[in-house]
């Protein structure tokens, strides 16, 4: 996963690879297996979200790709909103300083 890539974009990229594999005859990829491959390849910033999934009693053998993406997308949105708020706060502080 690339540094600024969203979980949705990453999952789309992985599904592109899976679809190519299926096209070449490798039919061994079920949704839970793909979800686990995505989980295993995620960067450390998603560690707490994965632990929360485990703690909630989620059966990873039945985890769908949609459930995984929805769960992890909330983390992406929180991070995006936090960065936006920090930037707006910094800009406000800078404007306030100039007004003195």
N, C-alpha and C positions, 0 to 999 in steps of 0.2 A: 504494500500500500504506500502510495506516495504521500509526502508530508501534508500537503494541502488538499488532498483528495477526500471527498465525502464518502461515507460508508455506502451510499446508494451508487455512486460512480464506481467504487471498487467492486461492489457486488455485480454490477452490470459488466464490468471487465472480466470478472471471474466467469460469469455465465456465458460470455462470448467464447472463452476457452473451452468450457464444458460443452457447449453446443458444437464446437468444431470437433471435439473428441467423439461426441455421439455421432456426428456426421461420418467419421471414419470407422464407426462400428463399435466403439467402446460404450456400451450401454450400462455400465456398472455405477452410474452416478445418480443416486437418489437425493431428494431434497435434504434429508438429515445429514447425509454424507457431505454434501456440498456446504451446508451450514457449518459443520465441524471443521472442514478445511479452511473456511473463511475465519472461524474463531481462532484456529491454530496459527493463522498467518497475520493476525491483527497486531498493531503496535501496542506497546505497554499502556498507552493512554486509555485504552478500552478495558483494561484489566478489572477495574472496579465494576463496570457494567456487566462483564461476564460473570464475575463473582456474585453480583446481585441476581442474575439469571439462575445461577446454580442454587443460591440460597432460597429462591422462591419456589424451589421444588420442580423446576422445569426439567422434563425428561429430554435430554439431548438426543436420544435415539428417535424421538418423534418431533423434534424441533423443525419447523418449516422455515424456509428462507425468508418469507414475509415476516414472520414473528421476530426473527433475528434482526432483520433490517429495521423494522419498526422500533425495536428496543434500543438499538444502537444509534438510530437517527436522532432520538431525543437527546442523546449525549452531544452529537454534532451541533444540534440547534442551541443547546445550552451554552456550549463553548462559543458559538458565533455571537449569541446575544451578549455574553459576558465581555467579549472583545469589543463589540460595538459600544457597550456602555462605558468601558474603560477609555476608549478613544474619545467618545463624546465628553466624558468627564475631564479628560486631559485638555481637550480643545477649549472647554468652558474655563478651566483654570488659567489657561494661557491668555484668553481674551480678558478675563477678570484682572490678571496681573497687568496687562497693558493699560487698562483703564485707570490704574492708580496714579 
